[in-house]
């Protein structure tokens, strides 16, 4: 059973600026984490704050990130320091009649906590599979599996989703009433991330077809 966050933990992820945009339902948080292809990891090392982009994946109540054991970020996080992970999906540019009220439509998540390194081989493999499948569903079973040397050379961290919240904005611009009748176009420019046709590696041997899971991308 997932532990219930304390009042202090809950307050740390409470949305204070535009609280009406805050969302604490786990399904909303998971949907944003699952749709985003990468996250930003924030931490402090020797008094210096860093924010590093990296690939992530969610499995159940846990967020996974991975990389080289030589990574300063992962070494620091593996020691149990406080971490802040954020993801953002940009859905549109909101053009108001006034410059002041321009905005963006977005969905974002903030996760706070302390990560732990995975040492169990089966858990590491399951986490790495989750990361690969998060980016390209169907790829894990098609590609070569990690060797023992590659597993030893990969650090995987698990961050519980005990402290997490979402913040979203959607809909048209919110102009001041005095500006509504101005003869200025206002509205939303939708944005989305789309994949193009896969480009084969120039060294690919002739006759190797495009995998079905990529043909559907």
LINCORKA-V792810 format. One record per residue. N is the residue number from 0. OMEGA is omega in degrees with one decimal (none if undefined). BURIAL is b if it has 9 or more other C-alpha atoms within 8 Angstrom, else e. Layout:
BEGIN
N:OMEGA:BURIAL / N:OMEGA:BURIAL
END
This chain:
BEGIN
0:-179.4:e / 1:179.3:e / 2:178.9:e / 3:179.6:e / 4:176.3:b / 5:178.2:e / 6:179.1:e / 7:178.9:e / 8:-179.6:b / 9:-177.7:b / 10:-179.0:e / 11:-179.1:e / 12:178.9:b / 13:178.6:b / 14:-176.5:b / 15:176.1:e / 16:-172.1:e / 17:-178.5:e / 18:179.0:e / 19:178.2:e / 20:-178.2:b / 21:176.9:b / 22:-176.5:b / 23:177.8:b / 24:-175.7:e / 25:-178.6:e / 26:177.8:e / 27:179.5:b / 28:-178.6:b / 29:-178.9:b / 30:179.8:e / 31:179.2:b / 32:-177.3:b / 33:-178.7:b / 34:-179.4:e / 35:-178.5:b / 36:177.5:b / 37:-179.3:b / 38:172.7:b / 39:-177.3:b / 40:179.9:b / 41:178.8:b / 42:179.3:b / 43:178.9:e / 44:-179.9:e / 45:176.9:e / 46:-179.1:e / 47:177.0:e / 48:176.2:e / 49:172.3:b / 50:-172.6:e / 51:174.3:e / 52:179.1:e / 53:177.6:b / 54:178.5:b / 55:171.2:b / 56:175.7:b / 57:172.6:b / 58:-177.0:b / 59:-177.8:e / 60:-174.6:b / 61:174.4:b / 62:-178.4:b / 63:168.3:b / 64:-175.4:b / 65:177.7:b / 66:-178.8:b / 67:174.1:b / 68:178.0:b / 69:-179.1:e / 70:177.8:e / 71:-178.9:e / 72:-175.9:e / 73:177.2:b / 74:-178.9:b / 75:-178.5:b / 76:-179.7:b / 77:178.3:b / 78:174.8:e / 79:178.1:b / 80:176.8:b / 81:-178.3:b / 82:174.5:b / 83:179.4:b / 84:179.2:b / 85:170.9:b / 86:179.6:b / 87:172.8:b / 88:-178.9:b / 89:-174.6:b / 90:-179.4:b / 91:173.7:b / 92:-176.0:b / 93:-178.4:b / 94:178.5:b / 95:177.6:b / 96:177.0:b / 97:176.4:e / 98:-176.3:e / 99:-173.5:e / 100:172.4:b / 101:-177.6:b / 102:175.1:b / 103:170.0:b / 104:-173.0:b / 105:170.7:b / 106:-176.6:b / 107:178.2:b / 108:172.4:b / 109:177.3:b / 110:177.7:b / 111:176.5:b / 112:177.4:b / 113:-177.1:b / 114:175.5:b / 115:178.5:b / 116:176.4:b / 117:178.8:b / 118:-179.9:e / 119:-175.8:e / 120:-178.4:e / 121:179.2:e / 122:178.3:b / 123:179.4:b / 124:179.8:e / 125:178.9:e / 126:178.5:b / 127:175.9:b / 128:179.0:b / 129:-179.3:b / 130:179.6:b / 131:-178.5:b / 132:176.6:b / 133:-177.7:b / 134:-179.0:e / 135:179.1:e / 136:180.0:b / 137:-174.2:e / 138:-172.9:b / 139:-176.6:b / 140:-178.0:e / 141:-176.2:e / 142:177.0:e / 143:-179.5:e / 144:-178.9:e / 145:172.2:e / 146:178.0:e / 147:178.7:e / 148:179.5:e / 149:177.2:e / 150:179.5:b / 151:-179.5:e / 152:179.2:e / 153:176.7:b / 154:179.4:b / 155:179.7:b / 156:179.2:b / 157:179.7:b / 158:179.7:b / 159:-179.5:b / 160:-178.8:b / 161:179.6:b / 162:-177.4:b / 163:174.7:b / 164:177.8:b / 165:174.6:b / 166:-175.1:b / 167:169.4:b / 168:177.5:b / 169:175.6:e / 170:-175.4:e / 171:177.2:e / 172:178.7:b / 173:-179.2:e / 174:171.2:b / 175:-178.0:e / 176:-178.8:e / 177:-177.4:e / 178:-172.3:b / 179:-176.9:e / 180:177.8:e / 181:-178.2:e / 182:-178.2:e / 183:179.8:e / 184:176.9:e / 185:-179.8:b / 186:-175.9:b / 187:171.4:b / 188:-177.7:e / 189:176.3:e / 190:176.5:e / 191:177.6:e / 192:-178.4:e / 193:178.0:e / 194:174.6:e / 195:179.3:e / 196:179.4:e / 197:177.7:e / 198:-176.2:e / 199:173.3:e / 200:-179.9:e / 201:-179.0:e / 202:-179.4:e / 203:179.6:e / 204:179.5:e / 205:173.9:e / 206:177.6:e / 207:-174.3:e / 208:174.2:e / 209:179.9:e / 210:-179.9:e / 211:-178.1:e / 212:174.8:b / 213:177.3:e / 214:179.4:e / 215:-174.7:e / 216:none:e
END
